Amino acid sequence: MDGQSGRNTLELIVGIYKSASTGEKVVFPLGAEDAFYTREGIMQHAVHFYEKKTTVENFEDSSITLGSKLNS
């Protein structure tokens, strides 16, 4: 992996975080003027997912079952 591949990977991760935080589509490449372009910008604008903002009520309890191939 070269430096450009690493940069592209990091930009994709930041884009995913930006989309999750804003609820909007992200256009690549991110420009230097983008609020999420720097670490400081991410920390200032991104949602802190560890901060509880809502509750989960009436959450359907779904079980995970394994198919027959996985039970062998």
mmCIF file of the N, C-alpha and C atoms, coordinates in Angstrom:
data_MODEL
# 
_entry.id   MODEL 
# 
loop_
_atom_site.group_PDB 
_atom_site.id 
_atom_site.type_symbol 
_atom_site.label_atom_id 
_atom_site.label_alt_id 
_atom_site.label_comp_id 
_atom_site.label_asym_id 
_atom_site.label_entity_id 
_atom_site.label_seq_id 
_atom_site.pdbx_PDB_ins_code 
_atom_site.Cartn_x 
_atom_site.Cartn_y 
_atom_site.Cartn_z 
_atom_site.occupancy 
_atom_site.B_iso_or_equiv 
_atom_site.pdbx_formal_charge 
_atom_site.auth_seq_id 
_atom_site.auth_comp_id 
_atom_site.auth_asym_id 
_atom_site.auth_atom_id 
_atom_site.pdbx_PDB_model_num 
ATOM 1   N N  . MET A 1 1  ? 0.853   -1.167  0.000  1.00 0.00 ? 1  MET A N  1 
ATOM 2   C CA . MET A 1 1  ? 0.000   0.000   0.000  1.00 0.00 ? 1  MET A CA 1 
ATOM 3   C C  . MET A 1 1  ? 0.904   1.237   0.000  1.00 0.00 ? 1  MET A C  1 
ATOM 4   N N  . ASP A 1 2  ? 0.595   2.173   -0.854 1.00 0.00 ? 2  ASP A N  1 
ATOM 5   C CA . ASP A 1 2  ? 1.375   3.405   -0.891 1.00 0.00 ? 2  ASP A CA 1 
ATOM 6   C C  . ASP A 1 2  ? 0.651   4.512   -0.130 1.00 0.00 ? 2  ASP A C  1 
ATOM 7   N N  . GLY A 1 3  ? 1.254   5.685   -0.054 1.00 0.00 ? 3  GLY A N  1 
ATOM 8   C CA . GLY A 1 3  ? 0.690   6.806   0.681  1.00 0.00 ? 3  GLY A CA 1 
ATOM 9   C C  . GLY A 1 3  ? -0.664  7.249   0.151  1.00 0.00 ? 3  GLY A C  1 
ATOM 10  N N  . GLN A 1 4  ? -0.828  7.260   -1.169 1.00 0.00 ? 4  GLN A N  1 
ATOM 11  C CA . GLN A 1 4  ? -2.097  7.688   -1.760 1.00 0.00 ? 4  GLN A CA 1 
ATOM 12  C C  . GLN A 1 4  ? -3.221  6.718   -1.407 1.00 0.00 ? 4  GLN A C  1 
ATOM 13  N N  . SER A 1 5  ? -2.922  5.440   -1.395 1.00 0.00 ? 5  SER A N  1 
ATOM 14  C CA . SER A 1 5  ? -3.935  4.445   -1.002 1.00 0.00 ? 5  SER A CA 1 
ATOM 15  C C  . SER A 1 5  ? -4.348  4.646   0.448  1.00 0.00 ? 5  SER A C  1 
ATOM 16  N N  . GLY A 1 6  ? -3.388  4.935   1.305  1.00 0.00 ? 6  GLY A N  1 
ATOM 17  C CA . GLY A 1 6  ? -3.690  5.206   2.704  1.00 0.00 ? 6  GLY A CA 1 
ATOM 18  C C  . GLY A 1 6  ? -4.545  6.449   2.854  1.00 0.00 ? 6  GLY A C  1 
ATOM 19  N N  . ARG A 1 7  ? -4.225  7.481   2.084  1.00 0.00 ? 7  ARG A N  1 
ATOM 20  C CA . ARG A 1 7  ? -4.994  8.736   2.116  1.00 0.00 ? 7  ARG A CA 1 
ATOM 21  C C  . ARG A 1 7  ? -6.426  8.492   1.646  1.00 0.00 ? 7  ARG A C  1 
ATOM 22  N N  . ASN A 1 8  ? -6.585  7.714   0.585  1.00 0.00 ? 8  ASN A N  1 
ATOM 23  C CA . ASN A 1 8  ? -7.918  7.391   0.076  1.00 0.00 ? 8  ASN A CA 1 
ATOM 24  C C  . ASN A 1 8  ? -8.739  6.617   1.102  1.00 0.00 ? 8  ASN A C  1 
ATOM 25  N N  . THR A 1 9  ? -8.096  5.687   1.788  1.00 0.00 ? 9  THR A N  1 
ATOM 26  C CA . THR A 1 9  ? -8.782  4.903   2.813  1.00 0.00 ? 9  THR A CA 1 
ATOM 27  C C  . THR A 1 9  ? -9.225  5.794   3.963  1.00 0.00 ? 9  THR A C  1 
ATOM 28  N N  . LEU A 1 10 ? -8.341  6.662   4.415  1.00 0.00 ? 10 LEU A N  1 
ATOM 29  C CA . LEU A 1 10 ? -8.677  7.580   5.496  1.00 0.00 ? 10 LEU A CA 1 
ATOM 30  C C  . LEU A 1 10 ? -9.814  8.518   5.092  1.00 0.00 ? 10 LEU A C  1 
ATOM 31  N N  . GLU A 1 11 ? -9.779  8.995   3.854  1.00 0.00 ? 11 GLU A N  1 
ATOM 32  C CA . GLU A 1 11 ? -10.834 9.882   3.375  1.00 0.00 ? 11 GLU A CA 1 
ATOM 33  C C  . GLU A 1 11 ? -12.179 9.164   3.320  1.00 0.00 ? 11 GLU A C  1 
ATOM 34  N N  . LEU A 1 12 ? -12.181 7.910   2.938  1.00 0.00 ? 12 LEU A N  1 
ATOM 35  C CA . LEU A 1 12 ? -13.416 7.126   2.926  1.00 0.00 ? 12 LEU A CA 1 
ATOM 36  C C  . LEU A 1 12 ? -13.977 6.989   4.341  1.00 0.00 ? 12 LEU A C  1 
ATOM 37  N N  . ILE A 1 13 ? -13.127 6.691   5.299  1.00 0.00 ? 13 ILE A N  1 
ATOM 38  C CA . ILE A 1 13 ? -13.569 6.549   6.685  1.00 0.00 ? 13 ILE A CA 1 
ATOM 39  C C  . ILE A 1 13 ? -14.140 7.872   7.195  1.00 0.00 ? 13 ILE A C  1 
ATOM 40  N N  . VAL A 1 14 ? -13.460 8.979   6.909  1.00 0.00 ? 14 VAL A N  1 
ATOM 41  C CA . VAL A 1 14 ? -13.952 10.293  7.322  1.00 0.00 ? 14 VAL A CA 1 
ATOM 42  C C  . VAL A 1 14 ? -15.289 10.584  6.645  1.00 0.00 ? 14 VAL A C  1 
ATOM 43  N N  . GLY A 1 15 ? -15.429 10.217  5.378  1.00 0.00 ? 15 GLY A N  1 
ATOM 44  C CA . GLY A 1 15 ? -16.678 10.420  4.656  1.00 0.00 ? 15 GLY A CA 1 
ATOM 45  C C  . GLY A 1 15 ? -17.827 9.643   5.272  1.00 0.00 ? 15 GLY A C  1 
ATOM 46  N N  . ILE A 1 16 ? -17.558 8.425   5.686  1.00 0.00 ? 16 ILE A N  1 
ATOM 47  C CA . ILE A 1 16 ? -18.580 7.605   6.341  1.00 0.00 ? 16 ILE A CA 1 
ATOM 48  C C  . ILE A 1 16 ? -18.984 8.256   7.659  1.00 0.00 ? 16 ILE A C  1 
ATOM 49  N N  . TYR A 1 17 ? -18.015 8.714   8.412  1.00 0.00 ? 17 TYR A N  1 
ATOM 50  C CA . TYR A 1 17 ? -18.303 9.373   9.687  1.00 0.00 ? 17 TYR A CA 1 
ATOM 51  C C  . TYR A 1 17 ? -19.083 10.659  9.458  1.00 0.00 ? 17 TYR A C  1 
ATOM 52  N N  . LYS A 1 18 ? -18.711 11.423  8.427  1.00 0.00 ? 18 LYS A N  1 
ATOM 53  C CA . LYS A 1 18 ? -19.415 12.666  8.115  1.00 0.00 ? 18 LYS A CA 1 
ATOM 54  C C  . LYS A 1 18 ? -20.869 12.382  7.747  1.00 0.00 ? 18 LYS A C  1 
ATOM 55  N N  . SER A 1 19 ? -21.089 11.397  6.912  1.00 0.00 ? 19 SER A N  1 
ATOM 56  C CA . SER A 1 19 ? -22.443 11.049  6.492  1.00 0.00 ? 19 SER A CA 1 
ATOM 57  C C  . SER A 1 19 ? -23.283 10.596  7.686  1.00 0.00 ? 19 SER A C  1 
ATOM 58  N N  . ALA A 1 20 ? -22.684 9.789   8.569  1.00 0.00 ? 20 ALA A N  1 
ATOM 59  C CA . ALA A 1 20 ? -23.405 9.332   9.753  1.00 0.00 ? 20 ALA A CA 1 
ATOM 60  C C  . ALA A 1 20 ? -23.732 10.498  10.681 1.00 0.00 ? 20 ALA A C  1 
ATOM 61  N N  . SER A 1 21 ? -22.856 11.472  10.753 1.00 0.00 ? 21 SER A N  1 
ATOM 62  C CA . SER A 1 21 ? -23.055 12.611  11.646 1.00 0.00 ? 21 SER A CA 1 
ATOM 63  C C  . SER A 1 21 ? -24.063 13.618  11.101 1.00 0.00 ? 21 SER A C  1 
ATOM 64  N N  . THR A 1 22 ? -24.032 13.841  9.789  1.00 0.00 ? 22 THR A N  1 
ATOM 65  C CA . THR A 1 22 ? -24.877 14.879  9.195  1.00 0.00 ? 22 THR A CA 1 
ATOM 66  C C  . THR A 1 22 ? -26.142 14.331  8.556  1.00 0.00 ? 22 THR A C  1 
ATOM 67  N N  . GLY A 1 23 ? -26.145 13.037  8.222  1.00 0.00 ? 23 GLY A N  1 
ATOM 68  C CA . GLY A 1 23 ? -27.283 12.442  7.531  1.00 0.00 ? 23 GLY A CA 1 
ATOM 69  C C  . GLY A 1 23 ? -27.337 12.809  6.063  1.00 0.00 ? 23 GLY A C  1 
ATOM 70  N N  . GLU A 1 24 ? -26.254 13.346  5.541  1.00 0.00 ? 24 GLU A N  1 
ATOM 71  C CA . GLU A 1 24 ? -26.207 13.777  4.141  1.00 0.00 ? 24 GLU A CA 1 
ATOM 72  C C  . GLU A 1 24 ? -25.255 12.915  3.324  1.00 0.00 ? 24 GLU A C  1 
ATOM 73  N N  . LYS A 1 25 ? -25.432 12.974  2.010  1.00 0.00 ? 25 LYS A N  1 
ATOM 74  C CA . LYS A 1 25 ? -24.502 12.306  1.104  1.00 0.00 ? 25 LYS A CA 1 
ATOM 75  C C  . LYS A 1 25 ? -23.176 13.052  1.112  1.00 0.00 ? 25 LYS A C  1 
ATOM 76  N N  . VAL A 1 26 ? -22.098 12.323  0.904  1.00 0.00 ? 26 VAL A N  1 
ATOM 77  C CA . VAL A 1 26 ? -20.757 12.906  0.887  1.00 0.00 ? 26 VAL A CA 1 
ATOM 78  C C  . VAL A 1 26 ? -20.207 12.809  -0.528 1.00 0.00 ? 26 VAL A C  1 
ATOM 79  N N  . VAL A 1 27 ? -19.617 13.900  -0.995 1.00 0.00 ? 27 VAL A N  1 
ATOM 80  C CA . VAL A 1 27 ? -18.992 13.937  -2.314 1.00 0.00 ? 27 VAL A CA 1 
ATOM 81  C C  . VAL A 1 27 ? -17.481 13.885  -2.128 1.00 0.00 ? 27 VAL A C  1 
ATOM 82  N N  . PHE A 1 28 ? -16.842 12.971  -2.843 1.00 0.00 ? 28 PHE A N  1 
ATOM 83  C CA . PHE A 1 28 ? -15.380 12.839  -2.781 1.00 0.00 ? 28 PHE A CA 1 
ATOM 84  C C  . PHE A 1 28 ? -14.753 13.447  -4.027 1.00 0.00 ? 28 PHE A C  1 
ATOM 85  N N  . PRO A 1 29 ? -13.549 13.942  -3.933 1.00 0.00 ? 29 PRO A N  1 
ATOM 86  C CA . PRO A 1 29 ? -12.724 14.034  -2.731 1.00 0.00 ? 29 PRO A CA 1 
ATOM 87  C C  . PRO A 1 29 ? -13.186 15.170  -1.830 1.00 0.00 ? 29 PRO A C  1 
ATOM 88  N N  . LEU A 1 30 ? -12.899 15.028  -0.534 1.00 0.00 ? 30 LEU A N  1 
ATOM 89  C CA . LEU A 1 30 ? -13.199 16.095  0.408  1.00 0.00 ? 30 LEU A CA 1 
ATOM 90  C C  . LEU A 1 30 ? -12.212 17.229  0.163  1.00 0.00 ? 30 LEU A C  1 
ATOM 91  N N  . GLY A 1 31 ? -12.708 18.440  0.078  1.00 0.00 ? 31 GLY A N  1 
ATOM 92  C CA . GLY A 1 31 ? -11.839 19.590  -0.138 1.00 0.00 ? 31 GLY A CA 1 
ATOM 93  C C  . GLY A 1 31 ? -11.297 20.130  1.167  1.00 0.00 ? 31 GLY A C  1 
ATOM 94  N N  . ALA A 1 32 ? -10.242 20.911  1.093  1.00 0.00 ? 32 ALA A N  1 
ATOM 95  C CA . ALA A 1 32 ? -9.625  21.492  2.286  1.00 0.00 ? 32 ALA A CA 1 
ATOM 96  C C  . ALA A 1 32 ? -10.591 22.409  3.030  1.00 0.00 ? 32 ALA A C  1 
ATOM 97  N N  . GLU A 1 33 ? -11.613 22.921  2.342  1.00 0.00 ? 33 GLU A N  1 
ATOM 98  C CA . GLU A 1 33 ? -12.590 23.801  2.984  1.00 0.00 ? 33 GLU A CA 1 
ATOM 99  C C  . GLU A 1 33 ? -13.681 23.018  3.722  1.00 0.00 ? 33 GLU A C  1 
ATOM 100 N N  . ASP A 1 34 ? -13.721 21.702  3.558  1.00 0.00 ? 34 ASP A N  1 
ATOM 101 C CA . ASP A 1 34 ? -14.728 20.863  4.203  1.00 0.00 ? 34 ASP A CA 1 
ATOM 102 C C  . ASP A 1 34 ? -14.512 20.859  5.718  1.00 0.00 ? 34 ASP A C  1 
ATOM 103 N N  . ALA A 1 35 ? -15.593 20.984  6.469  1.00 0.00 ? 35 ALA A N  1 
ATOM 104 C CA . ALA A 1 35 ? -15.509 21.020  7.933  1.00 0.00 ? 35 ALA A CA 1 
ATOM 105 C C  . ALA A 1 35 ? -14.901 19.747  8.510  1.00 0.00 ? 35 ALA A C  1 
ATOM 106 N N  . PHE A 1 36 ? -14.986 18.636  7.796  1.00 0.00 ? 36 PHE A N  1 
ATOM 107 C CA . PHE A 1 36 ? -14.456 17.359  8.287  1.00 0.00 ? 36 PHE A CA 1 
ATOM 108 C C  . PHE A 1 36 ? -13.061 17.052  7.745  1.00 0.00 ? 36 PHE A C  1 
ATOM 109 N N  . TYR A 1 37 ? -12.427 18.012  7.091  1.00 0.00 ? 37 TYR A N  1 
ATOM 110 C CA . TYR A 1 37 ? -11.137 17.768  6.433  1.00 0.00 ? 37 TYR A CA 1 
ATOM 111 C C  . TYR A 1 37 ? -10.001 17.585  7.437  1.00 0.00 ? 37 TYR A C  1 
ATOM 112 N N  . THR A 1 38 ? -10.078 18.267  8.569  1.00 0.00 ? 38 THR A N  1 
ATOM 113 C CA . THR A 1 38 ? -9.013  18.179  9.574  1.00 0.00 ? 38 THR A CA 1 
ATOM 114 C C  . THR A 1 38 ? -9.512  17.468  10.824 1.00 0.00 ? 38 THR A C  1 
ATOM 115 N N  . ARG A 1 39 ? -8.581  17.016  11.629 1.00 0.00 ? 39 ARG A N  1 
ATOM 116 C CA . ARG A 1 39 ? -8.934  16.370  12.893 1.00 0.00 ? 39 ARG A CA 1 
ATOM 117 C C  . ARG A 1 39 ? -9.745  17.328  13.760 1.00 0.00 ? 39 ARG A C  1 
ATOM 118 N N  . GLU A 1 40 ? -9.314  18.563  13.821 1.00 0.00 ? 40 GLU A N  1 
ATOM 119 C CA . GLU A 1 40 ? -10.014 19.561  14.629 1.00 0.00 ? 40 GLU A CA 1 
ATOM 120 C C  . GLU A 1 40 ? -11.448 19.760  14.130 1.00 0.00 ? 40 GLU A C  1 
ATOM 121 N N  . GLY A 1 41 ? -11.613 19.776  12.811 1.00 0.00 ? 41 GLY A N  1 
ATOM 122 C CA . GLY A 1 41 ? -12.946 19.916  12.232 1.00 0.00 ? 41 GLY A CA 1 
ATOM 123 C C  . GLY A 1 41 ? -13.839 18.743  12.558 1.00 0.00 ? 41 GLY A C  1 
ATOM 124 N N  . ILE A 1 42 ? -13.277 17.549  12.486 1.00 0.00 ? 42 ILE A N  1 
ATOM 125 C CA . ILE A 1 42 ? -14.049 16.350  12.829 1.00 0.00 ? 42 ILE A CA 1 
ATOM 126 C C  . ILE A 1 42 ? -14.492 16.420  14.282 1.00 0.00 ? 42 ILE A C  1 
ATOM 127 N N  . MET A 1 43 ? -13.568 16.757  15.175 1.00 0.00 ? 43 MET A N  1 
ATOM 128 C CA . MET A 1 43 ? -13.888 16.809  16.601 1.00 0.00 ? 43 MET A CA 1 
ATOM 129 C C  . MET A 1 43 ? -14.941 17.875  16.904 1.00 0.00 ? 43 MET A C  1 
ATOM 130 N N  . GLN A 1 44 ? -14.935 18.961  16.167 1.00 0.00 ? 44 GLN A N  1 
ATOM 131 C CA . GLN A 1 44 ? -15.881 20.047  16.400 1.00 0.00 ? 44 GLN A CA 1 
ATOM 132 C C  . GLN A 1 44 ? -17.266 19.745  15.832 1.00 0.00 ? 44 GLN A C  1 
ATOM 133 N N  . HIS A 1 45 ? -17.336 19.118  14.655 1.00 0.00 ? 45 HIS A N  1 
ATOM 134 C CA . HIS A 1 45 ? -18.612 18.971  13.944 1.00 0.00 ? 45 HIS A CA 1 
ATOM 135 C C  . HIS A 1 45 ? -19.257 17.596  14.046 1.00 0.00 ? 45 HIS A C  1 
ATOM 136 N N  . ALA A 1 46 ? -18.490 16.574  14.340 1.00 0.00 ? 46 ALA A N  1 
ATOM 137 C CA . ALA A 1 46 ? -19.036 15.213  14.330 1.00 0.00 ? 46 ALA A CA 1 
ATOM 138 C C  . ALA A 1 46 ? -19.849 14.935  15.583 1.00 0.00 ? 46 ALA A C  1 
ATOM 139 N N  . VAL A 1 47 ? -20.819 14.067  15.425 1.00 0.00 ? 47 VAL A N  1 
ATOM 140 C CA . VAL A 1 47 ? -21.606 13.602  16.556 1.00 0.00 ? 47 VAL A CA 1 
ATOM 141 C C  . VAL A 1 47 ? -20.720 12.704  17.401 1.00 0.00 ? 47 VAL A C  1 
ATOM 142 N N  . HIS A 1 48 ? -20.806 12.873  18.697 1.00 0.00 ? 48 HIS A N  1 
ATOM 143 C CA . HIS A 1 48 ? -20.075 11.993  19.607 1.00 0.00 ? 48 HIS A CA 1 
ATOM 144 C C  . HIS A 1 48 ? -21.025 10.857  19.968 1.00 0.00 ? 48 HIS A C  1 
ATOM 145 N N  . PHE A 1 49 ? -20.830 9.717   19.320 1.00 0.00 ? 49 PHE A N  1 
ATOM 146 C CA . PHE A 1 49 ? -21.777 8.616   19.438 1.00 0.00 ? 49 PHE A CA 1 
ATOM 147 C C  . PHE A 1 49 ? -21.851 8.040   20.845 1.00 0.00 ? 49 PHE A C  1 
ATOM 148 N N  . TYR A 1 50 ? -20.853 8.290   21.669 1.00 0.00 ? 50 TYR A N  1 
ATOM 149 C CA . TYR A 1 50 ? -20.877 7.777   23.024 1.00 0.00 ? 50 TYR A CA 1 
ATOM 150 C C  . TYR A 1 50 ? -21.803 8.606   23.924 1.00 0.00 ? 50 TYR A C  1 
ATOM 151 N N  . GLU A 1 51 ? -22.213 9.789   23.466 1.00 0.00 ? 51 GLU A N  1 
ATOM 152 C CA . GLU A 1 51 ? -23.118 10.621  24.238 1.00 0.00 ? 51 GLU A CA 1 
ATOM 153 C C  . GLU A 1 51 ? -24.558 10.195  23.951 1.00 0.00 ? 51 GLU A C  1 
ATOM 154 N N  . LYS A 1 52 ? -25.240 9.712   24.962 1.00 0.00 ? 52 LYS A N  1 
ATOM 155 C CA . LYS A 1 52 ? -26.604 9.228   24.792 1.00 0.00 ? 52 LYS A CA 1 
ATOM 156 C C  . LYS A 1 52 ? -27.537 10.409  24.548 1.00 0.00 ? 52 LYS A C  1 
ATOM 157 N N  . LYS A 1 53 ? -28.239 10.388  23.421 1.00 0.00 ? 53 LYS A N  1 
ATOM 158 C CA . LYS A 1 53 ? -29.140 11.474  23.076 1.00 0.00 ? 53 LYS A CA 1 
ATOM 159 C C  . LYS A 1 53 ? -30.606 11.035  23.067 1.00 0.00 ? 53 LYS A C  1 
ATOM 160 N N  . THR A 1 54 ? -30.862 9.762   22.851 1.00 0.00 ? 54 THR A N  1 
ATOM 161 C CA . THR A 1 54 ? -32.226 9.251   22.812 1.00 0.00 ? 54 THR A CA 1 
ATOM 162 C C  . THR A 1 54 ? -32.272 7.891   23.492 1.00 0.00 ? 54 THR A C  1 
ATOM 163 N N  . THR A 1 55 ? -33.467 7.401   23.683 1.00 0.00 ? 55 THR A N  1 
ATOM 164 C CA . THR A 1 55 ? -33.633 6.071   24.249 1.00 0.00 ? 55 THR A CA 1 
ATOM 165 C C  . THR A 1 55 ? -34.209 5.152   23.190 1.00 0.00 ? 55 THR A C  1 
ATOM 166 N N  . VAL A 1 56 ? -34.038 3.893   23.408 1.00 0.00 ? 56 VAL A N  1 
ATOM 167 C CA . VAL A 1 56 ? -34.592 2.893   22.499 1.00 0.00 ? 56 VAL A CA 1 
ATOM 168 C C  . VAL A 1 56 ? -35.764 2.238   23.219 1.00 0.00 ? 56 VAL A C  1 
ATOM 169 N N  . GLU A 1 57 ? -36.952 2.483   22.701 1.00 0.00 ? 57 GLU A N  1 
ATOM 170 C CA . GLU A 1 57 ? -38.148 1.892   23.288 1.00 0.00 ? 57 GLU A CA 1 
ATOM 171 C C  . GLU A 1 57 ? -38.818 1.001   22.252 1.00 0.00 ? 57 GLU A C  1 
ATOM 172 N N  . ASN A 1 58 ? -39.489 -0.017  22.728 1.00 0.00 ? 58 ASN A N  1 
ATOM 173 C CA . ASN A 1 58 ? -40.197 -0.953  21.850 1.00 0.00 ? 58 ASN A CA 1 
ATOM 174 C C  . ASN A 1 58 ? -39.265 -1.575  20.821 1.00 0.00 ? 58 ASN A C  1 
ATOM 175 N N  . PHE A 1 59 ? -38.047 -1.830  21.222 1.00 0.00 ? 59 PHE A N  1 
ATOM 176 C CA . PHE A 1 59 ? -37.076 -2.447  20.324 1.00 0.00 ? 59 PHE A CA 1 
ATOM 177 C C  . PHE A 1 59 ? -37.431 -3.912  20.157 1.00 0.00 ? 59 PHE A C  1 
ATOM 178 N N  . GLU A 1 60 ? -37.595 -4.326  18.923 1.00 0.00 ? 60 GLU A N  1 
ATOM 179 C CA . GLU A 1 60 ? -37.987 -5.705  18.644 1.00 0.00 ? 60 GLU A CA 1 
ATOM 180 C C  . GLU A 1 60 ? -36.832 -6.639  18.963 1.00 0.00 ? 60 GLU A C  1 
ATOM 181 N N  . ASP A 1 61 ? -37.128 -7.655  19.730 1.00 0.00 ? 61 ASP A N  1 
ATOM 182 C CA . ASP A 1 61 ? -36.118 -8.647  20.074 1.00 0.00 ? 61 ASP A CA 1 
ATOM 183 C C  . ASP A 1 61 ? -36.016 -9.639  18.923 1.00 0.00 ? 61 ASP A C  1 
ATOM 184 N N  . SER A 1 62 ? -34.921 -9.612  18.199 1.00 0.00 ? 62 SER A N  1 
ATOM 185 C CA . SER A 1 62 ? -34.721 -10.536 17.087 1.00 0.00 ? 62 SER A CA 1 
ATOM 186 C C  . SER A 1 62 ? -33.624 -11.519 17.453 1.00 0.00 ? 62 SER A C  1 
ATOM 187 N N  . SER A 1 63 ? -33.887 -12.758 17.192 1.00 0.00 ? 63 SER A N  1 
ATOM 188 C CA . SER A 1 63 ? -32.899 -13.786 17.454 1.00 0.00 ? 63 SER A CA 1 
ATOM 189 C C  . SER A 1 63 ? -32.082 -14.029 16.196 1.00 0.00 ? 63 SER A C  1 
ATOM 190 N N  . ILE A 1 64 ? -30.856 -14.410 16.399 1.00 0.00 ? 64 ILE A N  1 
ATOM 191 C CA . ILE A 1 64 ? -29.989 -14.778 15.279 1.00 0.00 ? 64 ILE A CA 1 
ATOM 192 C C  . ILE A 1 64 ? -29.941 -16.289 15.243 1.00 0.00 ? 64 ILE A C  1 
ATOM 193 N N  . THR A 1 65 ? -30.228 -16.863 14.095 1.00 0.00 ? 65 THR A N  1 
ATOM 194 C CA . THR A 1 65 ? -30.172 -18.299 13.954 1.00 0.00 ? 65 THR A CA 1 
ATOM 195 C C  . THR A 1 65 ? -29.110 -18.659 12.930 1.00 0.00 ? 65 THR A C  1 
ATOM 196 N N  . LEU A 1 66 ? -28.516 -19.798 13.131 1.00 0.00 ? 66 LEU A N  1 
ATOM 197 C CA . LEU A 1 66 ? -27.481 -20.272 12.225 1.00 0.00 ? 66 LEU A CA 1 
ATOM 198 C C  . LEU A 1 66 ? -28.089 -21.257 11.240 1.00 0.00 ? 66 LEU A C  1 
ATOM 199 N N  . GLY A 1 67 ? -27.647 -21.141 9.984  1.00 0.00 ? 67 GLY A N  1 
ATOM 200 C CA . GLY A 1 67 ? -28.112 -22.074 8.971  1.00 0.00 ? 67 GLY A CA 1 
ATOM 201 C C  . GLY A 1 67 ? -27.487 -23.448 9.185  1.00 0.00 ? 67 GLY A C  1 
ATOM 202 N N  . SER A 1 68 ? -27.992 -24.447 8.501  1.00 0.00 ? 68 SER A N  1 
ATOM 203 C CA . SER A 1 68 ? -27.535 -25.819 8.695  1.00 0.00 ? 68 SER A CA 1 
ATOM 204 C C  . SER A 1 68 ? -26.059 -25.983 8.337  1.00 0.00 ? 68 SER A C  1 
ATOM 205 N N  . LYS A 1 69 ? -25.538 -25.224 7.377  1.00 0.00 ? 69 LYS A N  1 
ATOM 206 C CA . LYS A 1 69 ? -24.128 -25.341 7.011  1.00 0.00 ? 69 LYS A CA 1 
ATOM 207 C C  . LYS A 1 69 ? -23.217 -24.873 8.136  1.00 0.00 ? 69 LYS A C  1 
ATOM 208 N N  . LEU A 1 70 ? -23.672 -23.892 8.899  1.00 0.00 ? 70 LEU A N  1 
ATOM 209 C CA . LEU A 1 70 ? -22.857 -23.375 9.983  1.00 0.00 ? 70 LEU A CA 1 
ATOM 210 C C  . LEU A 1 70 ? -22.919 -24.244 11.231 1.00 0.00 ? 70 LEU A C  1 
ATOM 211 N N  . ASN A 1 71 ? -23.945 -25.081 11.337 1.00 0.00 ? 71 ASN A N  1 
ATOM 212 C CA . ASN A 1 71 ? -24.088 -25.948 12.509 1.00 0.00 ? 71 ASN A CA 1 
ATOM 213 C C  . ASN A 1 71 ? -23.283 -27.214 12.400 1.00 0.00 ? 71 ASN A C  1 
ATOM 214 N N  . SER A 1 72 ? -22.684 -27.488 11.264 1.00 0.00 ? 72 SER A N  1 
ATOM 215 C CA . SER A 1 72 ? -21.967 -28.750 11.059 1.00 0.00 ? 72 SER A CA 1 
ATOM 216 C C  . SER A 1 72 ? -20.672 -28.776 11.818 1.00 0.00 ? 72 SER A C  1 
# 
